[in-house]
Each structure stands twice: as C-alpha cells, then as structure tokens.
Amino acid sequence: MAQNNNSSNDLVVRQASGALDQMKYEIAQELGISFPQDGYAGNLTSYENGSIGGFITKRLVTLAEQQLAGQAGQAGQF
C-alpha cells in the first residue's frame, strides 16, 4: 500500500518554522512549563504539551483575525 505523505504537521510556509519554535518556548515560559532547549518534549506530560499547543493555536488565530481585520479596514479606502 502506498504511503500518503500529507501530514497535518507539515508547514505551509516553511520560513515560519523559527517563529513557531520561538512562540512555543515563549508560551511554555508564560505557562510556567520548563520546555527543554534541545526541543525534546518527551518528558513533558500530555497535559503540558496540550496546553502549549492549545495556546499556540489560540495565538495564531488571534494574529490571523487581526491581520484580516486590518485588510478589511484597508479595502474600504480604495
């Protein structure tokens, strides 16, 4: 059977990798979670990893909404 390489974890914009990693460390720090600098999160609990992922999602949605709101405001100026 052929394998499908369409992973949901693949970045659409590969250049965003560094910014997403930075965001992960910032959010972990804000939550009081000690995220290892080597990037291995296997020693964290599922709750801690889920909290970090949930807050990343929340922040990304907020950023996208702000960007869309800014574009909508600019569209009326033309």
C-alpha atoms as a printed R data frame, in Angstrom:
   type eleno elety resid chain resno       x      y      z
1  ATOM     1    CA   MET     A     1   0.000  0.000  0.000
2  ATOM     2    CA   ALA     A     2   1.372  3.420 -0.931
3  ATOM     3    CA   GLN     A     3   2.034  5.832  1.885
4  ATOM     4    CA   ASN     A     4   0.436  9.241  1.880
5  ATOM     5    CA   ASN     A     5   2.919 11.957  2.905
6  ATOM     6    CA   ASN     A     6   0.263 14.615  3.549
7  ATOM     7    CA   SER     A     7   0.993 15.092  7.236
8  ATOM     8    CA   SER     A     8  -1.048 17.682  9.067
9  ATOM     9    CA   ASN     A     9   2.184 18.705 10.800
10 ATOM    10    CA   ASP     A    10   3.809 19.920  7.580
11 ATOM    11    CA   LEU     A    11   4.294 23.673  7.485
12 ATOM    12    CA   VAL     A    12   2.564 25.516  4.674
13 ATOM    13    CA   VAL     A    13   5.118 28.331  4.965
14 ATOM    14    CA   ARG     A    14   8.444 26.702  5.803
15 ATOM    15    CA   GLN     A    15  10.021 30.051  6.696
16 ATOM    16    CA   ALA     A    16   7.665 30.230  9.691
17 ATOM    17    CA   SER     A    17   9.446 27.365 11.445
18 ATOM    18    CA   GLY     A    18  11.729 29.592 13.521
19 ATOM    19    CA   ALA     A    19   8.910 31.895 14.593
20 ATOM    20    CA   LEU     A    20   6.735 28.931 15.609
21 ATOM    21    CA   ASP     A    21   9.562 27.422 17.652
22 ATOM    22    CA   GLN     A    22  10.115 30.762 19.366
23 ATOM    23    CA   MET     A    23   6.404 31.019 20.097
24 ATOM    24    CA   LYS     A    24   6.447 27.514 21.597
25 ATOM    25    CA   TYR     A    25   9.218 28.451 24.041
26 ATOM    26    CA   GLU     A    26   7.572 31.786 24.929
27 ATOM    27    CA   ILE     A    27   4.203 30.166 25.636
28 ATOM    28    CA   ALA     A    28   5.784 27.383 27.691
29 ATOM    29    CA   GLN     A    29   7.555 30.030 29.768
30 ATOM    30    CA   GLU     A    30   4.317 32.012 30.206
31 ATOM    31    CA   LEU     A    31   2.597 28.836 31.439
32 ATOM    32    CA   GLY     A    32   5.456 28.056 33.818
33 ATOM    33    CA   ILE     A    33   6.426 24.922 31.905
34 ATOM    34    CA   SER     A    34  10.127 24.192 31.633
35 ATOM    35    CA   PHE     A    35  10.491 23.268 27.940
36 ATOM    36    CA   PRO     A    36  13.875 21.645 27.214
37 ATOM    37    CA   GLN     A    37  16.139 23.730 24.967
38 ATOM    38    CA   ASP     A    38  17.075 20.629 22.961
39 ATOM    39    CA   GLY     A    39  13.452 20.505 21.765
40 ATOM    40    CA   TYR     A    40  12.709 17.021 23.102
41 ATOM    41    CA   ALA     A    41   9.328 17.219 24.794
42 ATOM    42    CA   GLY     A    42   9.023 13.517 25.640
43 ATOM    43    CA   ASN     A    43   9.446 14.194 29.342
44 ATOM    44    CA   LEU     A    44   6.514 16.610 29.464
45 ATOM    45    CA   THR     A    45   3.044 15.387 30.351
46 ATOM    46    CA   SER     A    46   0.268 15.192 27.779
47 ATOM    47    CA   TYR     A    47  -1.472 17.991 29.660
48 ATOM    48    CA   GLU     A    48   1.587 20.258 29.392
49 ATOM    49    CA   ASN     A    49   2.110 19.536 25.686
50 ATOM    50    CA   GLY     A    50  -1.605 20.028 25.024
51 ATOM    51    CA   SER     A    51  -1.612 23.316 26.904
52 ATOM    52    CA   ILE     A    52   1.316 24.621 24.868
53 ATOM    53    CA   GLY     A    53  -0.303 23.505 21.593
54 ATOM    54    CA   GLY     A    54  -3.661 24.976 22.562
55 ATOM    55    CA   PHE     A    55  -2.182 28.349 23.413
56 ATOM    56    CA   ILE     A    56  -0.159 28.354 20.174
57 ATOM    57    CA   THR     A    57  -3.387 27.742 18.241
58 ATOM    58    CA   LYS     A    58  -5.206 30.469 20.159
59 ATOM    59    CA   ARG     A    59  -2.413 32.978 19.486
60 ATOM    60    CA   LEU     A    60  -2.207 32.090 15.783
61 ATOM    61    CA   VAL     A    61  -5.968 32.528 15.385
62 ATOM    62    CA   THR     A    62  -5.762 35.902 17.130
63 ATOM    63    CA   LEU     A    63  -2.927 37.018 14.826
64 ATOM    64    CA   ALA     A    64  -4.861 35.907 11.743
65 ATOM    65    CA   GLU     A    65  -8.025 37.687 12.892
66 ATOM    66    CA   GLN     A    66  -6.069 40.892 13.477
67 ATOM    67    CA   GLN     A    67  -4.496 40.621 10.047
68 ATOM    68    CA   LEU     A    68  -7.869 40.013  8.396
69 ATOM    69    CA   ALA     A    69  -9.434 42.910 10.279
70 ATOM    70    CA   GLY     A    70  -6.624 45.176  9.089
71 ATOM    71    CA   GLN     A    71  -7.107 44.075  5.487
72 ATOM    72    CA   ALA     A    72 -10.850 44.620  5.702
73 ATOM    73    CA   GLY     A    73 -10.280 48.135  7.006
74 ATOM    74    CA   GLN     A    74  -7.900 48.903  4.165
75 ATOM    75    CA   ALA     A    75 -10.288 47.581  1.499
76 ATOM    76    CA   GLY     A    76 -12.730 50.430  2.169
77 ATOM    77    CA   GLN     A    77 -10.039 53.019  1.472
78 ATOM    78    CA   PHE     A    78  -9.744 52.306 -2.259
